[in-house]
């Protein structure tokens, strides 16, 4: 009798595993298996396609500086293996039975989120990034809507995502440049819109990298007078080429002369340690320093509240899905794209790209061509 019970228990367990795995989607990509490791090939499965899900064949995925912080556990101790990537664009190859927004053959983008509760005050207001009950990030996050499995990102062959968290992209768009709009684009666009920047405003962009150069393009397109701040002479010509009125090398005292109390808005995209007070002092009373760069915890700068003296300091976290669609539409309509370097889907190439980003040697966004994955 005990033997029969054991066999039945084992059979039940096996049947349960099969049921849990039924319909799961095979995928492969490049993962880190520790915070000090290098990228390695990794095969895994994604959850089955639900009635509201779309199945995307990944074409391109951008490399964001936050990917680097996250895989290195700069913000918290992470769970591995981890496939990063949240600047994704791909082709829809299958849709769930209740999908209405996409059809097979469409192009879709995926940014920093793949789900949320949908019913809290922030979700209802189109600010899913602030969801209080269950925001799920694209990678390195527990997916509470799919048995708590860890999400894996876009350095991979495919994605399965609810259609509500996918962005519509025209087929004729330059797809190798569209992915970064899902993160770098909306991350810079959102605080610019929140602060109501308009033609003639004198504004600044601190840090002229992947986020910073897109911010310059958006601000210039709105008619603002832009000053760019960085720590190297190598980016001066590029900043002026993109429409900045002035470039300030903050390591040169002469460049900083006369900057205090001159700007209405400064967007800081700096992902490393720096002195925010230098930029706060450049603001007019009532002006805003909007921080979107997120350094490692050990490098996080601090500001004394009493030193603001009528200036505003805010931190902006990506953007909601509606806002992401808006920035993609605006970018395509105004021919605003990141300047990209496309690399093959190869572990050593991704490792090198990471080091180049850390060293500030990329102009301005590495993008992985996932069509080349082997």
Secondary structure, 3 states (H helix, E strand, C coil): CHHHHHHHHHHHHHHHHHHHHCCCEEEEEEEECCCCCCCEEEEEEECCCCCCEEEEEEEEEECCHHHHHHHCCCCCCCCCCECCCCCEEEEEEEECCCCCCCCCCCEEEECCEEECCCCCHHHHCCCHHHCCCCCEECCCCEECCCCCEECCCCCECEEEEEHHHCEEECCCCCHHHHHHHHCHHHHHHHHHHHCCCCCCCEEEEECCCHHHHHHHHHHHHCCCEEEEEECCCCCHHHHHHCCCCEEEECCCHHHHCCCCCCEEEEEECCCCCCCHHHHHCCEEEEEEEEECCCCCHHHCCCCCHHHCCCCEEEECCCCCHHHHHHHHHHHHHCCCCCCEEEEECCHHHHHHHHHHHHCCCCCCEEEEEHHHCC
